[in-house]
């Protein structure tokens, strides 16, 4: 891969510009956050769409099968940092978003809003913790990763790309597009092989899943690993790669998705009132320190 300039590493003004684009594609009038209408979320000028388009051009060009293998070998060694959960949230908060028109809240407060919406609806404590941790993988940006290798819709690599992936026209620039090993319907996979045997484009979903896989129940792990796989859980694509376990777990990903997209609000939760609850569930499920 060629050396990238600054605009190719960070085409977006903010990581949240990607989420803005997802909200535009999948508006939900029954959104969990009722303090604002769906139409009021994420009001940007049209030029912001150009940066999102450039983001996906880069994502679709460089997220090759080999690129994913290289990133897995590098980052899944988890040899960069070791932190307590609270140190990890402080680290994540170094991702400052100066362009977000919705709220000045830090990354931890955004995650807390997701987890509180889940808790308020009476879901199990492990799902609340999943909401709190689901974007922890965005720390990849703080390790120097380009935005398009941290966020963005995820998709299988090593097989033909679905036309339901956002901006599918940009895949023609990907070296795998014309590689007969990777550009057929199944590519390197077998019919019904199951998503656990499928390599997804690299980003925060896979990273946080690998970080959490020994600690949370299976439905939580699907929520973490596939919450950005919109061509599957929103568009119904890649059915030929699924097994029965994937089809059973889909309901959990669909349950989680609205909390991921629609739970942000300009009013932060009162941390002092809820701190004890979160300290307890973190101690219940997670080790004293996490490796990054």
C-alpha positions as protocol buffer text, in pm:
chain_id: "A"
residue {
  index: 1
  type: UNK
  ca { x: 0 y: 0 z: 0 }
}
residue {
  index: 2
  type: UNK
  ca { x: 133 y: 344 z: -89 }
}
residue {
  index: 3
  type: UNK
  ca { x: 225 y: 594 z: 181 }
}
residue {
  index: 4
  type: UNK
  ca { x: -79 y: 800 z: 274 }
}
residue {
  index: 5
  type: UNK
  ca { x: -94 y: 1176 z: 311 }
}
residue {
  index: 6
  type: UNK
  ca { x: -281 y: 1344 z: 597 }
}
residue {
  index: 7
  type: UNK
  ca { x: -606 y: 1382 z: 404 }
}
residue {
  index: 8
  type: UNK
  ca { x: -604 y: 1012 z: 321 }
}
residue {
  index: 9
  type: UNK
  ca { x: -544 y: 915 z: 683 }
}
residue {
  index: 10
  type: UNK
  ca { x: -814 y: 1149 z: 818 }
}
residue {
  index: 11
  type: UNK
  ca { x: -1063 y: 1233 z: 543 }
}
residue {
  index: 12
  type: UNK
  ca { x: -1340 y: 1302 z: 796 }
}
residue {
  index: 13
  type: UNK
  ca { x: -1357 y: 1606 z: 1021 }
}
residue {
  index: 14
  type: UNK
  ca { x: -1477 y: 1362 z: 1289 }
}
residue {
  index: 15
  type: UNK
  ca { x: -1529 y: 988 z: 1328 }
}
residue {
  index: 16
  type: UNK
  ca { x: -1891 y: 1074 z: 1400 }
}
residue {
  index: 17
  type: UNK
  ca { x: -1936 y: 1192 z: 1040 }
}
residue {
  index: 18
  type: UNK
  ca { x: -1955 y: 824 z: 950 }
}
residue {
  index: 19
  type: UNK
  ca { x: -2233 y: 770 z: 1206 }
}
residue {
  index: 20
  type: UNK
  ca { x: -2410 y: 1073 z: 1061 }
}
residue {
  index: 21
  type: UNK
  ca { x: -2409 y: 903 z: 723 }
}
residue {
  index: 22
  type: UNK
  ca { x: -2547 y: 582 z: 874 }
}
residue {
  index: 23
  type: UNK
  ca { x: -2829 y: 783 z: 1036 }
}
residue {
  index: 24
  type: UNK
  ca { x: -2911 y: 938 z: 700 }
}
residue {
  index: 25
  type: UNK
  ca { x: -2927 y: 594 z: 540 }
}
residue {
  index: 26
  type: UNK
  ca { x: -3124 y: 430 z: 820 }
}
residue {
  index: 27
  type: UNK
  ca { x: -3346 y: 689 z: 989 }
}
residue {
  index: 28
  type: UNK
  ca { x: -3573 y: 545 z: 1254 }
}
residue {
  index: 29
  type: UNK
  ca { x: -3881 y: 745 z: 1357 }
}
residue {
  index: 30
  type: UNK
  ca { x: -3923 y: 513 z: 1655 }
}
residue {
  index: 31
  type: UNK
  ca { x: -3581 y: 605 z: 1785 }
}
residue {
  index: 32
  type: UNK
  ca { x: -3503 y: 543 z: 2151 }
}
residue {
  index: 33
  type: UNK
  ca { x: -3387 y: 900 z: 2212 }
}
residue {
  index: 34
  type: UNK
  ca { x: -3717 y: 1087 z: 2205 }
}
residue {
  index: 35
  type: UNK
  ca { x: -3589 y: 1428 z: 2308 }
}
residue {
  index: 36
  type: UNK
  ca { x: -3526 y: 1512 z: 1942 }
}
residue {
  index: 37
  type: UNK
  ca { x: -3683 y: 1396 z: 1619 }
}
residue {
  index: 38
  type: UNK
  ca { x: -3482 y: 1177 z: 1385 }
}
residue {
  index: 39
  type: UNK
  ca { x: -3478 y: 1459 z: 1129 }
}
residue {
  index: 40
  type: UNK
  ca { x: -3303 y: 1686 z: 1378 }
}
residue {
  index: 41
  type: UNK
  ca { x: -3008 y: 1453 z: 1424 }
}
residue {
  index: 42
  type: UNK
  ca { x: -2684 y: 1545 z: 1259 }
}
residue {
  index: 43
  type: UNK
  ca { x: -2757 y: 1862 z: 1065 }
}
residue {
  index: 44
  type: UNK
  ca { x: -2449 y: 1918 z: 847 }
}
residue {
  index: 45
  type: UNK
  ca { x: -2398 y: 2116 z: 529 }
}
residue {
  index: 46
  type: UNK
  ca { x: -2388 y: 1915 z: 207 }
}
residue {
  index: 47
  type: UNK
  ca { x: -2007 y: 1938 z: 167 }
}
residue {
  index: 48
  type: UNK
  ca { x: -1974 y: 1698 z: 461 }
}
residue {
  index: 49
  type: UNK
  ca { x: -2120 y: 1431 z: 235 }
}
residue {
  index: 50
  type: UNK
  ca { x: -1818 y: 1476 z: 9 }
}
residue {
  index: 51
  type: UNK
  ca { x: -1582 y: 1388 z: 292 }
}
residue {
  index: 52
  type: UNK
  ca { x: -1786 y: 1076 z: 372 }
}
residue {
  index: 53
  type: UNK
  ca { x: -1771 y: 976 z: 6 }
}
residue {
  index: 54
  type: UNK
  ca { x: -1393 y: 1018 z: 8 }
}
residue {
  index: 55
  type: UNK
  ca { x: -1377 y: 819 z: 331 }
}
residue {
  index: 56
  type: UNK
  ca { x: -1552 y: 526 z: 162 }
}
residue {
  index: 57
  type: UNK
  ca { x: -1338 y: 555 z: -151 }
}
residue {
  index: 58
  type: UNK
  ca { x: -1032 y: 503 z: 68 }
}
residue {
  index: 59
  type: UNK
  ca { x: -1198 y: 232 z: 275 }
}
residue {
  index: 60
  type: UNK
  ca { x: -1308 y: 32 z: -27 }
}
residue {
  index: 61
  type: UNK
  ca { x: -975 y: 78 z: -205 }
}
residue {
  index: 62
  type: UNK
  ca { x: -743 y: -32 z: 75 }
}
residue {
  index: 63
  type: UNK
  ca { x: -945 y: -286 z: 279 }
}
residue {
  index: 64
  type: UNK
  ca { x: -808 y: -590 z: 98 }
}
residue {
  index: 65
  type: UNK
  ca { x: -792 y: -946 z: 226 }
}
residue {
  index: 66
  type: UNK
  ca { x: -416 y: -912 z: 280 }
}
residue {
  index: 67
  type: UNK
  ca { x: -457 y: -576 z: 457 }
}
residue {
  index: 68
  type: UNK
  ca { x: -699 y: -737 z: 705 }
}
residue {
  index: 69
  type: UNK
  ca { x: -458 y: -1023 z: 775 }
}
residue {
  index: 70
  type: UNK
  ca { x: -176 y: -776 z: 839 }
}
residue {
  index: 71
  type: UNK
  ca { x: -385 y: -571 z: 1081 }
}
residue {
  index: 72
  type: UNK
  ca { x: -504 y: -879 z: 1267 }
}
residue {
  index: 73
  type: UNK
  ca { x: -146 y: -1001 z: 1308 }
}
residue {
  index: 74
  type: UNK
  ca { x: -38 y: -658 z: 1430 }
}
residue {
  index: 75
  type: UNK
  ca { x: -316 y: -544 z: 1661 }
}
residue {
  index: 76
  type: UNK
  ca { x: -447 y: -873 z: 1794 }
}
residue {
  index: 77
  type: UNK
  ca { x: -113 y: -931 z: 1964 }
}
residue {
  index: 78
  type: UNK
  ca { x: -247 y: -675 z: 2216 }
}
residue {
  index: 79
  type: UNK
  ca { x: 104 y: -559 z: 2302 }
}
residue {
  index: 80
  type: UNK
  ca { x: 63 y: -179 z: 2289 }
}
residue {
  index: 81
  type: UNK
  ca { x: -83 y: -81 z: 2626 }
}
residue {
  index: 82
  type: UNK
  ca { x: -232 y: -235 z: 2938 }
}
residue {
  index: 83
  type: UNK
  ca { x: -491 y: -27 z: 3124 }
}
residue {
  index: 84
  type: UNK
  ca { x: -767 y: -49 z: 3380 }
}
residue {
  index: 85
  type: UNK
  ca { x: -1114 y: 10 z: 3233 }
}
residue {
  index: 86
  type: UNK
  ca { x: -1121 y: 361 z: 3376 }
}
residue {
  index: 87
  type: UNK
  ca { x: -777 y: 440 z: 3237 }
}
residue {
  index: 88
  type: UNK
  ca { x: -900 y: 308 z: 2902 }
}
residue {
  index: 89
  type: UNK
  ca { x: -1196 y: 547 z: 2904 }
}
residue {
  index: 90
  type: UNK
  ca { x: -962 y: 837 z: 2985 }
}
residue {
  index: 91
  type: UNK
  ca { x: -744 y: 727 z: 2694 }
}
residue {
  index: 92
  type: UNK
  ca { x: -1046 y: 704 z: 2462 }
}
residue {
  index: 93
  type: UNK
  ca { x: -1149 y: 1055 z: 2562 }
}
residue {
  index: 94
  type: UNK
  ca { x: -839 y: 1186 z: 2388 }
}
residue {
  index: 95
  type: UNK
  ca { x: -1045 y: 1144 z: 2071 }
}
residue {
  index: 96
  type: UNK
  ca { x: -1181 y: 1498 z: 2069 }
}
residue {
  index: 97
  type: UNK
  ca { x: -1459 y: 1583 z: 1825 }
}
residue {
  index: 98
  type: UNK
  ca { x: -1461 y: 1957 z: 1757 }
}
residue {
  index: 99
  type: UNK
  ca { x: -1706 y: 1933 z: 1468 }
}
residue {
  index: 100
  type: UNK
  ca { x: -2004 y: 1758 z: 1627 }
}
residue {
  index: 101
  type: UNK
  ca { x: -2306 y: 1991 z: 1616 }
}
residue {
  index: 102
  type: UNK
  ca { x: -2512 y: 1774 z: 1851 }
}
residue {
  index: 103
  type: UNK
  ca { x: -2321 y: 1776 z: 2175 }
}
residue {
  index: 104
  type: UNK
  ca { x: -1994 y: 1858 z: 2346 }
}
residue {
  index: 105
  type: UNK
  ca { x: -1992 y: 1532 z: 2540 }
}
residue {
  index: 106
  type: UNK
  ca { x: -1677 y: 1321 z: 2547 }
}
residue {
  index: 107
  type: UNK
  ca { x: -1650 y: 964 z: 2417 }
}
residue {
  index: 108
  type: UNK
  ca { x: -1725 y: 810 z: 2756 }
}
residue {
  index: 109
  type: UNK
  ca { x: -2045 y: 1014 z: 2793 }
}
residue {
  index: 110
  type: UNK
  ca { x: -2159 y: 901 z: 2447 }
}
residue {
  index: 111
  type: UNK
  ca { x: -2105 y: 539 z: 2546 }
}
residue {
  index: 112
  type: UNK
  ca { x: -2276 y: 595 z: 2878 }
}
residue {
  index: 113
  type: UNK
  ca { x: -2585 y: 726 z: 2699 }
}
residue {
  index: 114
  type: UNK
  ca { x: -2599 y: 406 z: 2493 }
}
residue {
  index: 115
  type: UNK
  ca { x: -2562 y: 184 z: 2799 }
}
residue {
  index: 116
  type: UNK
  ca { x: -2814 y: 385 z: 3001 }
}
residue {
  index: 117
  type: UNK
  ca { x: -3074 y: 358 z: 2725 }
}
residue {
  index: 118
  type: UNK
  ca { x: -3022 y: -21 z: 2729 }
}
residue {
  index: 119
  type: UNK
  ca { x: -3046 y: -31 z: 3109 }
}
residue {
  index: 120
  type: UNK
  ca { x: -3360 y: 185 z: 3116 }
}
residue {
  index: 121
  type: UNK
  ca { x: -3531 y: -67 z: 2888 }
}
residue {
  index: 122
  type: UNK
  ca { x: -3463 y: -347 z: 3136 }
}
residue {
  index: 123
  type: UNK
  ca { x: -3209 y: -550 z: 2940 }
}
residue {
  index: 124
  type: UNK
  ca { x: -2951 y: -775 z: 3116 }
}
residue {
  index: 125
  type: UNK
  ca { x: -2646 y: -621 z: 3277 }
}
residue {
  index: 126
  type: UNK
  ca { x: -2413 y: -785 z: 3023 }
}
residue {
  index: 127
  type: UNK
  ca { x: -2594 y: -600 z: 2743 }
}
residue {
  index: 128
  type: UNK
  ca { x: -2563 y: -273 z: 2936 }
}
residue {
  index: 129
  type: UNK
  ca { x: -2188 y: -337 z: 2959 }
}
residue {
  index: 130
  type: UNK
  ca { x: -2180 y: -416 z: 2587 }
}
residue {
  index: 131
  type: UNK
  ca { x: -2328 y: -73 z: 2519 }
}
residue {
  index: 132
  type: UNK
  ca { x: -2065 y: 88 z: 2738 }
}
residue {
  index: 133
  type: UNK
  ca { x: -1777 y: -95 z: 2566 }
}
residue {
  index: 134
  type: UNK
  ca { x: -1891 y: -116 z: 2204 }
}
residue {
  index: 135
  type: UNK
  ca { x: -1681 y: 174 z: 2072 }
}
residue {
  index: 136
  type: UNK
  ca { x: -1372 y: 111 z: 2283 }
}
residue {
  index: 137
  type: UNK
  ca { x: -1203 y: -16 z: 1968 }
}
residue {
  index: 138
  type: UNK
  ca { x: -1188 y: 341 z: 1840 }
}
residue {
  index: 139
  type: UNK
  ca { x: -867 y: 364 z: 2041 }
}
residue {
  index: 140
  type: UNK
  ca { x: -716 y: 233 z: 1714 }
}
residue {
  index: 141
  type: UNK
  ca { x: -712 y: 598 z: 1601 }
}
residue {
  index: 142
  type: UNK
  ca { x: -491 y: 682 z: 1898 }
}
residue {
  index: 143
  type: UNK
  ca { x: -247 y: 414 z: 1782 }
}
residue {
  index: 144
  type: UNK
  ca { x: -214 y: 592 z: 1447 }
}
residue {
  index: 145
  type: UNK
  ca { x: -463 y: 399 z: 1237 }
}
residue {
  index: 146
  type: UNK
  ca { x: -637 y: 585 z: 951 }
}
residue {
  index: 147
  type: UNK
  ca { x: -1004 y: 661 z: 1007 }
}
residue {
  index: 148
  type: UNK
  ca { x: -1115 y: 421 z: 732 }
}
residue {
  index: 149
  type: UNK
  ca { x: -943 y: 136 z: 922 }
}
residue {
  index: 150
  type: UNK
  ca { x: -1127 y: 223 z: 1244 }
}
residue {
  index: 151
  type: UNK
  ca { x: -1488 y: 307 z: 1155 }
}
residue {
  index: 152
  type: UNK
  ca { x: -1713 y: 256 z: 853 }
}
residue {
  index: 153
  type: UNK
  ca { x: -1957 y: -13 z: 747 }
}
residue {
  index: 154
  type: UNK
  ca { x: -1785 y: -349 z: 773 }
}
residue {
  index: 155
  type: UNK
  ca { x: -1804 y: -621 z: 507 }
}
residue {
  index: 156
  type: UNK
  ca { x: -1649 y: -960 z: 430 }
}
residue {
  index: 157
  type: UNK
  ca { x: -1315 y: -962 z: 252 }
}
residue {
  index: 158
  type: UNK
  ca { x: -1200 y: -1256 z: 44 }
}
residue {
  index: 159
  type: UNK
  ca { x: -1522 y: -1285 z: -157 }
}
residue {
  index: 160
  type: UNK
  ca { x: -1733 y: -1075 z: -394 }
}
residue {
  index: 161
  type: UNK
  ca { x: -1865 y: -746 z: -256 }
}
residue {
  index: 162
  type: UNK
  ca { x: -2238 y: -694 z: -216 }
}
residue {
  index: 163
  type: UNK
  ca { x: -2397 y: -412 z: -412 }
}
residue {
  index: 164
  type: UNK
  ca { x: -2584 y: -323 z: -92 }
}
residue {
  index: 165
  type: UNK
  ca { x: -2263 y: -199 z: 74 }
}
residue {
  index: 166
  type: UNK
  ca { x: -2254 y: 180 z: 78 }
}
residue {
  index: 167
  type: UNK
  ca { x: -2076 y: 325 z: -229 }
}
residue {
  index: 168
  type: UNK
  ca { x: -2013 y: -15 z: -389 }
}
residue {
  index: 169
  type: UNK
  ca { x: -1877 y: 153 z: -704 }
}
residue {
  index: 170
  type: UNK
  ca { x: -1550 y: 225 z: -523 }
}
residue {
  index: 171
  type: UNK
  ca { x: -1462 y: -142 z: -493 }
}
residue {
  index: 172
  type: UNK
  ca { x: -1336 y: -136 z: -853 }
}
residue {
  index: 173
  type: UNK
  ca { x: -1024 y: 34 z: -712 }
}
residue {
  index: 174
  type: UNK
  ca { x: -959 y: -255 z: -469 }
}
residue {
  index: 175
  type: UNK
  ca { x: -692 y: -502 z: -593 }
}
residue {
  index: 176
  type: UNK
  ca { x: -913 y: -791 z: -480 }
}
residue {
  index: 177
  type: UNK
  ca { x: -1190 y: -683 z: -718 }
}
residue {
  index: 178
  type: UNK
  ca { x: -1018 y: -845 z: -1017 }
}
residue {
  index: 179
  type: UNK
  ca { x: -845 y: -1123 z: -824 }
}
residue {
  index: 180
  type: UNK
  ca { x: -1010 y: -1458 z: -914 }
}
residue {
  index: 181
  type: UNK
  ca { x: -920 y: -1595 z: -571 }
}
residue {
  index: 182
  type: UNK
  ca { x: -1136 y: -1331 z: -403 }
}
residue {
  index: 183
  type: UNK
  ca { x: -1395 y: -1198 z: -647 }
}
residue {
  index: 184
  type: UNK
  ca { x: -1637 y: -1489 z: -673 }
}
residue {
  index: 185
  type: UNK
  ca { x: -1956 y: -1529 z: -472 }
}
residue {
  index: 186
  type: UNK
  ca { x: -1784 y: -1750 z: -210 }
}
residue {
  index: 187
  type: UNK
  ca { x: -1422 y: -1655 z: -271 }
}
residue {
  index: 188
  type: UNK
  ca { x: -1206 y: -1825 z: -6 }
}
residue {
  index: 189
  type: UNK
  ca { x: -1510 y: -1945 z: 192 }
}
residue {
  index: 190
  type: UNK
  ca { x: -1757 y: -2233 z: 175 }
}
residue {
  index: 191
  type: UNK
  ca { x: -2134 y: -2218 z: 156 }
}
residue {
  index: 192
  type: UNK
  ca { x: -2282 y: -2183 z: 505 }
}
residue {
  index: 193
  type: UNK
  ca { x: -1939 y: -2167 z: 669 }
}
residue {
  index: 194
  type: UNK
  ca { x: -2059 y: -1929 z: 941 }
}
residue {
  index: 195
  type: UNK
  ca { x: -1950 y: -1572 z: 1005 }
}
residue {
  index: 196
  type: UNK
  ca { x: -1697 y: -1684 z: 1265 }
}
residue {
  index: 197
  type: UNK
  ca { x: -1498 y: -1825 z: 970 }
}
residue {
  index: 198
  type: UNK
  ca { x: -1530 y: -1509 z: 761 }
}
residue {
  index: 199
  type: UNK
  ca { x: -1275 y: -1227 z: 774 }
}
residue {
  index: 200
  type: UNK
  ca { x: -1439 y: -886 z: 798 }
}
residue {
  index: 201
  type: UNK
  ca { x: -1290 y: -553 z: 694 }
}
residue {
  index: 202
  type: UNK
  ca { x: -1066 y: -423 z: 971 }
}
residue {
  index: 203
  type: UNK
  ca { x: -1191 y: -175 z: 1228 }
}
residue {
  index: 204
  type: UNK
  ca { x: -1307 y: -108 z: 1581 }
}
residue {
  index: 205
  type: UNK
  ca { x: -1574 y: -381 z: 1574 }
}
residue {
  index: 206
  type: UNK
  ca { x: -1331 y: -670 z: 1530 }
}
residue {
  index: 207
  type: UNK
  ca { x: -1076 y: -515 z: 1765 }
}
residue {
  index: 208
  type: UNK
  ca { x: -1317 y: -474 z: 2058 }
}
residue {
  index: 209
  type: UNK
  ca { x: -1470 y: -816 z: 1993 }
}
residue {
  index: 210
  type: UNK
  ca { x: -1127 y: -979 z: 2020 }
}
residue {
  index: 211
  type: UNK
  ca { x: -1060 y: -777 z: 2335 }
}
residue {
  index: 212
  type: UNK
  ca { x: -1387 y: -889 z: 2498 }
}
residue {
  index: 213
  type: UNK
  ca { x: -1432 y: -1243 z: 2363 }
}
residue {
  index: 214
  type: UNK
  ca { x: -1326 y: -1417 z: 2685 }
}
residue {
  index: 215
  type: UNK
  ca { x: -1549 y: -1211 z: 2912 }
}
residue {
  index: 216
  type: UNK
  ca { x: -1897 y: -1154 z: 2769 }
}
residue {
  index: 217
  type: UNK
  ca { x: -2174 y: -1394 z: 2657 }
}
residue {
  index: 218
  type: UNK
  ca { x: -2218 y: -1492 z: 2295 }
}
residue {
  index: 219
  type: UNK
  ca { x: -2502 y: -1248 z: 2207 }
}
residue {
  index: 220
  type: UNK
  ca { x: -2285 y: -961 z: 2337 }
}
residue {
  index: 221
  type: UNK
  ca { x: -1996 y: -1075 z: 2121 }
}
residue {
  index: 222
  type: UNK
  ca { x: -2213 y: -1070 z: 1809 }
}
residue {
  index: 223
  type: UNK
  ca { x: -2329 y: -719 z: 1900 }
}
residue {
  index: 224
  type: UNK
  ca { x: -1969 y: -604 z: 1927 }
}
residue {
  index: 225
  type: UNK
  ca { x: -1833 y: -784 z: 1623 }
}
residue {
  index: 226
  type: UNK
  ca { x: -2110 y: -712 z: 1374 }
}
residue {
  index: 227
  type: UNK
  ca { x: -2280 y: -387 z: 1480 }
}
residue {
  index: 228
  type: UNK
  ca { x: -2135 y: -210 z: 1173 }
}
residue {
  index: 229
  type: UNK
  ca { x: -2212 y: -495 z: 930 }
}
residue {
  index: 230
  type: UNK
  ca { x: -2512 y: -310 z: 788 }
}
residue {
  index: 231
  type: UNK
  ca { x: -2529 y: -502 z: 461 }
}
residue {
  index: 232
  type: UNK
  ca { x: -2610 y: -810 z: 673 }
}
residue {
  index: 233
  type: UNK
  ca { x: -2829 y: -693 z: 959 }
}
residue {
  index: 234
  type: UNK
  ca { x: -3008 y: -413 z: 769 }
}
residue {
  index: 235
  type: UNK
  ca { x: -2996 y: -528 z: 405 }
}
residue {
  index: 236
  type: UNK
  ca { x: -3011 y: -907 z: 445 }
}
residue {
  index: 237
  type: UNK
  ca { x: -2704 y: -977 z: 233 }
}
residue {
  index: 238
  type: UNK
  ca { x: -2447 y: -1259 z: 256 }
}
residue {
  index: 239
  type: UNK
  ca { x: -2706 y: -1522 z: 352 }
}
residue {
  index: 240
  type: UNK
  ca { x: -2494 y: -1787 z: 176 }
}
residue {
  index: 241
  type: UNK
  ca { x: -2214 y: -1741 z: 430 }
}
residue {
  index: 242
  type: UNK
  ca { x: -2438 y: -1777 z: 735 }
}
residue {
  index: 243
  type: UNK
  ca { x: -2493 y: -2084 z: 947 }
}
residue {
  index: 244
  type: UNK
  ca { x: -2780 y: -2153 z: 1186 }
}
residue {
  index: 245
  type: UNK
  ca { x: -2593 y: -1995 z: 1475 }
}
residue {
  index: 246
  type: UNK
  ca { x: -2556 y: -1667 z: 1283 }
}
residue {
  index: 247
  type: UNK
  ca { x: -2925 y: -1667 z: 1201 }
}
residue {
  index: 248
  type: UNK
  ca { x: -3008 y: -1718 z: 1569 }
}
residue {
  index: 249
  type: UNK
  ca { x: -2771 y: -1442 z: 1680 }
}
residue {
  index: 250
  type: UNK
  ca { x: -2904 y: -1192 z: 1425 }
}
residue {
  index: 251
  type: UNK
  ca { x: -3192 y: -1101 z: 1658 }
}
residue {
  index: 252
  type: UNK
  ca { x: -2941 y: -980 z: 1917 }
}
residue {
  index: 253
  type: UNK
  ca { x: -2754 y: -763 z: 1667 }
}
residue {
  index: 254
  type: UNK
  ca { x: -3085 y: -615 z: 1554 }
}
residue {
  index: 255
  type: UNK
  ca { x: -3184 y: -553 z: 1916 }
}
residue {
  index: 256
  type: UNK
  ca { x: -2859 y: -367 z: 1982 }
}
residue {
  index: 257
  type: UNK
  ca { x: -2846 y: -159 z: 1664 }
}
residue {
  index: 258
  type: UNK
  ca { x: -3105 y: 108 z: 1756 }
}
residue {
  index: 259
  type: UNK
  ca { x: -2927 y: 176 z: 2083 }
}
residue {
  index: 260
  type: UNK
  ca { x: -2604 y: 225 z: 1892 }
}
residue {
  index: 261
  type: UNK
  ca { x: -2759 y: 469 z: 1645 }
}
residue {
  index: 262
  type: UNK
  ca { x: -3032 y: 658 z: 1827 }
}
residue {
  index: 263
  type: UNK
  ca { x: -2948 y: 691 z: 2195 }
}
residue {
  index: 264
  type: UNK
  ca { x: -2741 y: 1011 z: 2182 }
}
residue {
  index: 265
  type: UNK
  ca { x: -2882 y: 1315 z: 2354 }
}
residue {
  index: 266
  type: UNK
  ca { x: -2734 y: 1653 z: 2453 }
}
residue {
  index: 267
  type: UNK
  ca { x: -2824 y: 1579 z: 2817 }
}
residue {
  index: 268
  type: UNK
  ca { x: -2559 y: 1363 z: 2989 }
}
residue {
  index: 269
  type: UNK
  ca { x: -2648 y: 1100 z: 3251 }
}
residue {
  index: 270
  type: UNK
  ca { x: -2574 y: 1193 z: 3613 }
}
residue {
  index: 271
  type: UNK
  ca { x: -2255 y: 995 z: 3667 }
}
residue {
  index: 272
  type: UNK
  ca { x: -2253 y: 1029 z: 4045 }
}
residue {
  index: 273
  type: UNK
  ca { x: -2595 y: 862 z: 4066 }
}
residue {
  index: 274
  type: UNK
  ca { x: -2502 y: 563 z: 3849 }
}
residue {
  index: 275
  type: UNK
  ca { x: -2129 y: 518 z: 3911 }
}
residue {
  index: 276
  type: UNK
  ca { x: -2175 y: 236 z: 4163 }
}
residue {
  index: 277
  type: UNK
  ca { x: -2382 y: 31 z: 3919 }
}
residue {
  index: 278
  type: UNK
  ca { x: -2116 y: 52 z: 3648 }
}
residue {
  index: 279
  type: UNK
  ca { x: -1833 y: -20 z: 3887 }
}
residue {
  index: 280
  type: UNK
  ca { x: -2018 y: -336 z: 3991 }
}
residue {
  index: 281
  type: UNK
  ca { x: -2089 y: -472 z: 3642 }
}
residue {
  index: 282
  type: UNK
  ca { x: -1736 y: -396 z: 3523 }
}
residue {
  index: 283
  type: UNK
  ca { x: -1596 y: -585 z: 3823 }
}
residue {
  index: 284
  type: UNK
  ca { x: -1843 y: -869 z: 3758 }
}
residue {
  index: 285
  type: UNK
  ca { x: -1748 y: -933 z: 3394 }
}
residue {
  index: 286
  type: UNK
  ca { x: -1409 y: -779 z: 3314 }
}
residue {
  index: 287
  type: UNK
  ca { x: -1053 y: -830 z: 3439 }
}
residue {
  index: 288
  type: UNK
  ca { x: -872 y: -562 z: 3640 }
}
residue {
  index: 289
  type: UNK
  ca { x: -682 y: -454 z: 3329 }
}
residue {
  index: 290
  type: UNK
  ca { x: -736 y: -481 z: 2954 }
}
residue {
  index: 291
  type: UNK
  ca { x: -463 y: -527 z: 2697 }
}
residue {
  index: 292
  type: UNK
  ca { x: -463 y: -305 z: 2388 }
}
